Amino acid sequence: MDLLWPGFLYLLVLIPLLIGIYAWVLRRRRRFTLRYSSLALIRDAQPRRTGLRRHLPFALFLLALASLIAALSRPAAVLSLPTNEATIIFAIDVSGSMRSRDIPPNRLEAAENAALTFIQHQKATTQIGLVAFSTFAEVVQTPTPDQGTLQSAIESLTLGRRTAIGSGILKSLDAIAQVDPTVAPSYNEGDPGPAPTPVPKGDYAPDIIVLLTDGVSNYGPLPLDAARQAADRGVRVYTIGFGTPNGSIPFDNGGAGGGFGFNPGPQGGFGQGFGGFGGFGGFRAGIDVTTLKQIASMTGGQYYAASSASELENVFQSLPTYLITKHEILELSVAFAAFGAALVLAAILLSLRWNPLP
């Protein structure tokens, strides 16, 4: 359970204050009690009153006050509801390192084949979109249930140069926003209007992003900044680190991003090394596992590692897409208010019954 207006809980300080006033009134009443020569006569004349009857109405009133204050703080519960209106966005890294042949025939083709196998096993109503990112990100295919169209889009992927993971996440959010009006598109500083209001914690959209990369982000927006925007919209990002520790990019004058290509690291240095001079035989491409895990954790997703085509297919099959749920906020203010009102009514009735007016 979460509180949408937790500031109202400060009003709970009224309860100990009222208890103090109540105790002070009782002491003041005892101090001004008349003295009689025979207390036995007074006891016989008064109706029997137990401590429970004396203090229970006031205790019920305090409990009612606490319940009404809780209602003002707007308690809410997050409900998980199954939905058939799901959107899955594949964000696939098409940087030059995806030419590496450590996973035959190469990383990109192995990823394409695994994605196609995954698509073929989905329901006909599942909407799937495709985003490719290298130096920049682009929506290759808007979300569609048409498997033939998706196959053509996946087979059309070509390689670029750098790795802009942040751009891939933001462009995936834009693709989701095209089909789900409850998800706001990505926001950049300087865009007109205010930034979208973050959804309540634990509230998820029925849409997910599956991001596959084999390297380190070295261009475009910071990945964690993009992940924050996904988290603010309730979009979960499942990240996949694809490749082997010994993978390298072969020298290829004709390939995109081949030959004399080098990718600057996140800090502006030559983080990935040189793209392969004939005699050097290529360079190793590492995976930023730490950042990928942080992206998944921030958004409510999960990180997976795959070092072969079969492992990648298993990862795709283990994605929680068989039953995608959307989380809705159910406010409980009415229940707390009704409970408080019932307690107030009970306190009044008991007080009139046990302490009738003259």
N, C-alpha and C positions, 0 to 999 in steps of 0.2 A: 504494500500500500504506500502511496506517495501523497504528499500534501502540495496542492497547487498554490495556496496562500499561507505558508507556514508562519508568517509574521503575526497572525492573529493568536498564535499560541501564547504570546506574551500576556494575553488577558487572563491566563490561568493564575497569575499572581493575585487576582481578586479572591480566589478561594481561601488561601491562608489568611488574607486580610479579613474576610467575612467570619472565618472561624475565630480570629482574635476578637472581633467586635461582639460575636455571640457569647464568648466566654466572659468578656467584660460586662455585658448586660446581665448575665446570670449572677456574677459576683455582686454587682450593684443592687440587684433585686434582693439578694440575701441580706445585704447590709441594712436595708430599710424595712426588713420584716418586723411586724409588731410583736412584742413580747406578751405572752399570755401566762397567767398563773398556773394554768393546767394545760400542758401540751397534749395530754391524752385526749382531752375534749376536742381539741382542734383536729387531731388525727382522725377521730371517730366521725367528725362532721365532714371532712374532705373526702372526695372520691379517691379510690385507689389509683395511683399513677406510677407505673414502673419507669425505670430509666429509659427503656426502649421506646415507650410511647412518648416520652418527653422529648427525646432527641431525634427520633427517626424522621419526622417530617422535615427537619432542618437538614439532615443528612441527605435525604432524597432531593431536596432543593439544590444542594451543592453538587450532587451528581448530575442533576439536570443542567446546571450551569456549565459544568465541564463538557457535557455532550453538545450543548449549543455552541460553545466556543470551538469545539472540534468541527462542527458543521461549518462555521465561518472560515476555517482554514481549508475548506474544500478537499477533504480526503478523497482519493481516487484509487481505483484498482485497475490494473492492466489485464485485460482478457485476451487470450490467444484464440483466434477463430480461424478455422480452415477456410481457404478461399480458392476458387478456380481462376481468379483474375490475377494471375501471377505473370511477372515479366522477368526474364533472365537476360542479362547483358554479358556477353563474353567480351572482355577487354584483353586483347592479345598483343603481346610485345612482338613487333616486327623489326626490331633493330638489327643491325648487321650481325650481331653475335648469334642470332637465331639460325644462321647458316652453318653453325658448327655441326659436324657429323659424328659427334660422340654418341648421339642417339640417331641411328639410321632411319630413313635416308638422310635427314637432318632434323634439327629441332623443330623448325617451322612446319615441315610436312608431317612430322609425328604429332604435333599439336593439332594440326588440321584434321588428321585422321581420327584422333581421339574425340575431337569436338563433333565430327560428323557422326561417329558412333553414338555419342551422347544424344544428339538431336534425334536420331532415328528411334531412340527408346523413349522419347517424350510423348505425352498425350497430344492429340491433334489440336487441343485448345490452348496449349502452352505457347505463349509469345516469347520468342527469342530474338535478340538483337546482337549485332556485332560491331565492336569498336576496335580499330587498329591504332597503335601508337608507336611512334619512334621519336623523331624530332618534334613532332606535333601529333595530335590525336584527331581522328576522323571517324564519323559514323559511317561504316561501310554498308550496314543494313539496319534500317529501323526495325523495331520489334515486330515480328510477324510469326504466325503459326505455320506458314508455308515452308515445308522442309526442302522443297526443290529450290526455292529462292535462296534459302539459307545455305544450301550446298554450293550454289553458284557464287555467293558472296565469299564464302570461306576459301574456295578454290582460287579466287581472284586476288588473294593477298600477295603483296610484294614487299620486299625488304627495304628498309630505310637506313638511317645512320644511328642516331643517338637514342636514349631511353628516357622518355618523359612519362614516368608513372603517374605523377600528379595530373597531367593533362588527360591521361587515359581515364582516371576516375571521374574528373569533372565532365568530360564528354559523355561518359556513361550516364551520369546524372541527367544530362540534357536529353539523352535518348529516352530515359525513363519518363522524364517530364512530358515528353510528346504524347505519351499514351496514358499516363496517370496524372490527372489534374491535382491530386493531393500532394504530389511531390514537386517542389519548386525547382526550377533549373539552377545551374551553378551561378555563383555570384562573385564578381570581381570588384575590387576597390575602384571606385569611380563610376560604377554602374548607377543609372538613375534609380531613385527610390531606396528605401531601407533594405537591409539584408533580411532574408526570411527569418521568422521566429522559429527557434529550435523546438522540435517536438518534445513532449514530456519524456523523461528518462524511462527507457524500457518500451517505448511505443515504436513499433516497427512497421514499415510499409510492406505490402505484399510483393516486393520487388527486391532482387538481389543482383549484385555484380560479382562475376567470377573473373578475377584478374590473374593472368598468367604472364610471368616474366622470367627471364634467365639472367638478369643482370642487376645493375645498380642505377637508380635514377640519377641522371647527369644533365638534365635539361628541363626547362619549364617550371611550373609551380612545385613547391615542396610537397612530397607525397602526404605527409602528416597534415598539412593544411587542407589538402583536398579530402583526406579522410575525415577531418572534422566537419566539413560541409556534408559529407555523406551521413555522418552520425547525427548531425542536426536535422536531417530529413528522415531519419529512421531507416535508411537504406543500408543493409548489411553488405559488407564486402568480404568475399572469400578469396584469399590469395593463394597462389600456387607458385612455388619456386621450382623451375624446370631446368634440369641439366645435371651433368656430373661434375665432380670436383676437378677432374682433369680435362674438361672440355676446352677446346681452343678453336679459334676461327681460322680456317684455311685461307691462304692467300689466293685471291681471285680478282684479277683486273677487271673483269666484266661485271661482277656482281654489285648490286647497290650497296654502298657503304664499304666496298672492298678496296684493295690496293692501299694507297697511302692514306688511310683513314685513322684518326685517333679520336677517342672519346674523352673529353675532360671529365674529371671526377667531380663529385658533389661540391668540393671546395674550390674548384676552378683549376686544379692541377691535372696532370695526365694520369688520372686514376685508373683507367683501363689499359693503359699502355698503348703501343702502336698496333695498327690494324694488320700488320704482317708485311714484312719485307721478304722477298723471295727466300733468302737463306735462313730467316728466323722462324719460318714455318707457322706463323700465327701467334696469338696471345691468349692467355687464359681469361675467361670471363666468370667472375664470381657473382654470387647471389646475395643480395642484402637481406638476409633472413631476419635480422632484427627489425628492420623497418616493415617488412611484410607482416611479421607477427604483430607489430604495433598497430598497423592499419586494421587487421582483422579484429584485434582486441577492442579498439576504439569504436568500431562500428557494430560489434556483436556477431562478427563472422568467425572464421577459423582459418588457420594457416595449414597448408599441405605442402609436402615435399615430394617430388617425383624425379627419379633419375633414369627412367626408361619409359618407352612407349606403353608397356603394359601397366606400369605403375601409374602413369597419367590416366589411362583408361579407368583404372580402379578408383582413382581420386574423383574423376568425373561421376562415376557411378555412386560414390559415397556422398556426394553433395546432397544436402537436405532439400532437394527439390521435389521429392515424391509427395511431400505434404507441406507446401509453403503456407505459413499462417500469417495473418495480419493481426496486429495488436491494437485493440481499441481501448480507450479510456472510459471507465465507468465511474462517474462521480457518486460518492456515497453521502453527500451532504444532506439529502432529503431523509435518509435513514437516521442519521445522527440527530437531525432536527426533530423528527417525529418521536424518537426515543426520549429526547430531552423534554418535549412537550408532554409526553405521557408521564414522565417522572414529576413534572411540575403539578400536573393535575392530581396525581396520587398524593403528593405532599399536601396539597390544599384540602383534599377530601379527608385524609387522615387527621389533619390538624383540626378541622371542623368537628370531626367525630369524637376525637379524644379531648379536645379543648373547645367545647361549644361556646359561642358568644353568649353573653348575658342577655 
